[in-house]
């Protein structure tokens, strides 16, 4: 795919954002830099007035005299990089409360969740719809339909769910999926199709993230150590992080590791997966586990530049697990599912399940394997978890070609379907 225009590609979240604008006066699209927030906002509301707080002229106009700005633009406004003006949320609160019934007025974007979420929850609770946009999901890059798999999760899972899963179709092919696993989903470098441009873009992006964004947000942070930490995280994606190992190799304290993980998560580079601790009578491992949010960036940092290198890489299993975890989370975020959560599960005796989803649909354990074939011994923990918790099903996501039952209440779902 070469030089596809990003404006031509539909995002899975479009419907959800439109719905939220009809429910709330303000909707905020948050997410990592350069994931397409501005493009999406302008696509959803093309006729609205657009302001970018990273442009000095717009920043001065909005912050200099907010009363005047609102008098001129009381509604139909897109404001980009809202975290640059923290008082904005407090100011908007008064504006909204004067006409509380009026919805669909402001669409904001922001690329640092730490400040953003704090300011929003303090000032705009109950007045705002929050949406998180990730980098492209595989179906978006290839202009394919949103997978039907997520429709199944909009209802309570039961004995009929397995039959519904058997009726699903793939949304992308194996080649497209592997390409997404290699290059990730940052719109600009992925859609350009030129490898040299991809590498230059990624290098510049990583530098800007460290040197500008992180330095601005955390002026007292040791940037050199943080950069080394992020490079190390790229190779730990999809694995349980051994803090003392990281501490030794980077020569930093336990507290610094915790802080760095929080910063990486708050700037949308990394996702921490909490441990599932509700399992009955098991000694559960509670160490942090997580995934690099975009596998293209993590591959670039690790020096993986082609498919051959990727599939021969010693940690391809963990990398694939991180990728599929993100694909599934992006899918659920775009579906009309609320009040759900994600976890990983591991006992001290080594029984492990890669991803556990919990929500109105119930509990869904998912095992993620890079290969084609299901090894019964390696899904034993999944089988035990399903029977001990009396669940209707568990899923194995892998690179096979067909949906099929691989054990009692365990179904194989190829990655091309999600």
N, C-alpha and C positions, 0 to 999 in steps of 0.2 A: 504494500500500500504506500503510494508516494504522494506527498503534498496534498493530502486531503485537507480541506478547509475545516478548521475546528467548528466554525459557525454552522456547518452543515450537519454536524452530528448531534443527535438527540441524547440528552442525559437521562438516566433512569430516574433521577430525583425531580424532574420537571413537574410531574403531576402532584407529587407531595408538596412541593413549594407553592404551587398554585392553590392547593387546598388550604394550606396554612395561611396564605395571604387573605383568604376569605374568612378565616377564623379570627385573625389577629391584626392589629394596626401595624405591627412591626414584625418582619421576619429577618433573621440573621443567618446568612450562609457562612459557616466557618470552615476552615480547612487549610491545608498546607499551601505555601506560596506556589503559584503557577499551576494549580490543578484545574483552573478553568472557572473560578467563582465569578469573575467579572463577565466573562462571555455568557455564562448561564444566566446571570441577573439581567443582562441586556437582551437575551433571547426571550426571557419570560415576560419582561416589561419593556419592549423596544421603544415605546413612546415616552417613557419617564425621563425626567431630568437626571443627568449623571454627574456625580462629583467624586473626585479622587483625593483623599486626604494626604496622599504622597506628592500631590502637585501643590506647590507653594501657594499658587493663586487660589485654588479651591480651599486649601487649609485656612488661609487668612480670611477668606470670605465667610466661611462657616464659623470659625472660632472668634473672629474679630467682633462680630455683633450678631449673636445667634438669634436674638429677637427679630432683627431685620431679615435675616436669612429665612426664618420660618414664615414671616409675613409674606415674603415673595414666593416661598415654596412650601405651602402648608401640607402638601401631599404629593403623591406620584414622584417620589425621590429615591434614587439609588445612591448610597454613600459607600464608597470603596475604602478598605483598610480602616475600618471604624476604630480599631484599637489605638490609632494614633491620637485620638482625642477622647480620653477616658470620660470627660465630663459630658460627652454627647448623650450618654444613656440617662443621666440625671436630667439633662435639659429636655430630652424627648419625653420623659415621664410627664412633665407638666403639660406639654403640648398635647399629648395623647389624652390625658385626663380631662382636658377642657371639652373634648368631643369623644367621650369614651366609647360611644356606639359605633363610631366610624372605623371601618376595617380597611385593609389593603392600602396603606398610606406610605410606608417606608420599607425599603429593602436594603439591608446593610450587609457588607461582607467583612470578614476579619481573619487574620492569619496567625493569631496567637491565642490559644484557648485560655492560657493562665489568667491574663488580665481580663480578657473579654468576658469569660464566664463569670468571674468574680463581680465585675461591674454590672453585668446584665442581671445576675441574681439579686444584687442589692437594689437596683433601680427599677428594673422592668418586669419583675416577677408577675406572671399572670397576664402580661400585656404583649408577650413576644413568643413567636414560634422559632425554635432553634433547629437548624438542619446542618449536618456535617457532610461536606462534600469531599470525597477522596479523589485520588487520581483515577483515570479511566478504568472501568471494569472491562473485562475482555469483550463482552457483547457490545459495549459502546464503541470501542475502537473499530470493530468490524461491522458496525451499523446493523447489528442483529437485534432481534426482539429481546425484551427483558425475559429472563428465564421463568417458566411456569412453576418451577420448583418452589418459589417463594409464596406463590398463591396457596400452596398446601399448608404453609405455616401460618396463614391468616385464620385457620380454624384449629380446634383442638385435635391433636393427633390421636388416632384410634386404630382399630384393626383394619379399617378400609384404607388407611394412608399408604400402606405398602402397594396396594393395587393402583392407587392414584400415581405413585412414583413410577410404577411399571409403565404407565401410559405416557410418560414424558418423552420429549424429543431433545436432541442436542441443539445448542444455540450457536456454537462455533465448532470448527473441526480441530483435529489434533494439532495440525501445523499452526493454526492461528493461536491455539492455547499455548503452545511451546514458545511461540514468538512473544506472547505477552509475558510469559514467565521469564524470558530473557531480558526484554526491554522495559517491562513495567508499563505504567500508564500516564506518565507526564505528557500532556497533550502535544506540546510543541515538538520535542525531539522524536516522539514516537510517530507522529503523523508526517514528519518531514521525510523519513525513510532513509536519510543519508547517514552512514555510520560515523563519518568524520564529524559531521555536525552534532550527532548524538553525543559523542565523547566530549566535544568542546562545550556543549550546552551543560552536560552533567558536571563537568569540572568547575565551570563557572558558577553553576547553581550551588554546588556544595560549598565553594569558597564564600559565596554571598551569604549563604545560610549561617555559616560559622562567623565570618568576619563582620557582617553587618547586622543581621537579625538578632543573633544571640548576644553579640557585643552590646547592642543597643538595649536589649531587655535586661541583660545581666552584666553591667559594666565591671563588676569586681570579680567575675569568673575567670579562672585560668583557661584562656582560650586554647592554648596548645594542648593541655591535658584533655579538655573537652573534645577537641577534634580527634585525638587519639582514641578516646573512649567511643565516639561514634563509629570510627573505623573498626574498632573491635566489635561493637554491637552488630555491624553488618554481617560478621561471620558467626555471630551467636543467634541470629534470627531463627525462630522456631525451636529454640532449645531452652532448657532451664539454666538460668544464669548462676554460676557459682561465684558468689561475691568475693570470697577470699582469693580465688584464682585471679579475678579481675584486679583486685586490690594489689596483689603481688606484681602482676605484670605491668600495671600502670603506675604503681607506687602512689596510690591515693587512698584516702580513708574510706571506711564503710559508709560514713555519712555522705562523703562526696559522691559515692556510687549511687546512693539513694537520691541525692539531689539531681545528679546528671540524668538518671532515669526519668525523674519527674519532668525535667526540662525537655528531654527528648520527646516524652509523651505530650507535653503541653504545647510543643511546637509542631505536632503532628508528624514527626519523623518516625516515631516508634509507638507501638501499642503494648501496654502491659496487660497480660492476661492473668486475672486473679485465680487462685487455687479454689477448686470446688470442694467446700468443706462440709457439705451436708450429707455426705455418704455415710451409711450406717457402720459404726464400729470399726472404722479403718483408721490406721495411723497415716494421715495424709501429709504429703510434702507441701510446705508452704513457701518454698523459695520462688523468687520472681521468674516468670517466663514471659516471653513476648515475641512480637514479630516486627520486623522492619516494615513500615507501612507500604513502601513501594519497592518491589523486588528489582526493578530496573536500576534504581539508585544503589541498592545494596550490592547488586552484581558489579556495577561500575566501580564501587569502592574496593571490591575484592579483586578487581582486574579480570572479571569474566566477560569476554566480549563476543563470543560466538557460541552457537548451539552445541558444538562438539565439546568445548570446554565446560559448558554448563552441565551436560548430562554425565560427564566423567568426573565432575567435581566431587570430592569426598563427602561434602555436606549437602548434596543435592536433595536428599530426603527431607532434611530440616528446612531447606529453602523452599521446597515445594509445599511443605506443610504451612509455612508462613504465608505463602502466596494464596493458597486455597482458603486459609483462615480469613485473610483480608477480603477475598472475593465473596465469601459467604456473608461476612459482616456488612460489606457494601450492599449486597443484595437485600438483606433484612432492613437496612437503613432506608432503602428506597421503597420497600413495600409498606403497606399500611398496618404495621405492627408496632404497638407501643408497649412500654413496660417490660422489656426483655433484657436478658443479660448473657454474657459469654464467660466461660471459664476453661481451665484445663484441669485434669485430674491425674494425680500420681500418688501411689501409696509407697510407704518405705520399703515394701517388699518388691517394688519395681513395676507393679501393675500400672499401666498408663493409658489415658484416653486423651487424644490431641485437643479435642474441642467439645465442650458441652454447652448447649444452648438451653436457656430456660426462659419461658415466657407464657403468655396466655395459651400457647399451643401445647404446653407441658414441658417435659424434659427430653431433649434430643441429643444423645451422645454420637459423636462423629469421629471416626478414625481416618487418618489421611495417609495414603501410601503412594509412593512415586511409581511403583511397578504396575504391571498389568494383572498379575495373578494374586489371588487371595490365599495367604498361608494361614490355615486354621489356627495354628499355634499362636500366630502373631495377632490374632483378633480375640484371643481368649479373654482378655480384660474387658473388651467390649461386650462379649457374650455374657460374662458374669454380671456386668453392670446392668445390662438390660433385664436379666432374670431377677437379680436381687432387688431391683427397684420396680419390678413388674411393669416395664415400659412396653408400649406397643411395637417399638422398633428402634434399631440402631443403624447407622449408615457407615459404609466404607466408601470413601471417595478415592478413586485411583485413576490410572490412565487406560483402563480397559475400554471396550467399545460398546458394551451393552449393560443394560440394567438387569440385574438378576438377583434372586435370593441366594445367599452364600452360606447361610446357616439359619436356624430357627429365629425368626424376627430380626434377622440382619440382612440388609439389602445393599448390594453394590451399586454405586451411582458414579458413572464416569464423570471426570472433572469437566468435560465439554458440555455437560448438562446444567452446570451451576453458574 
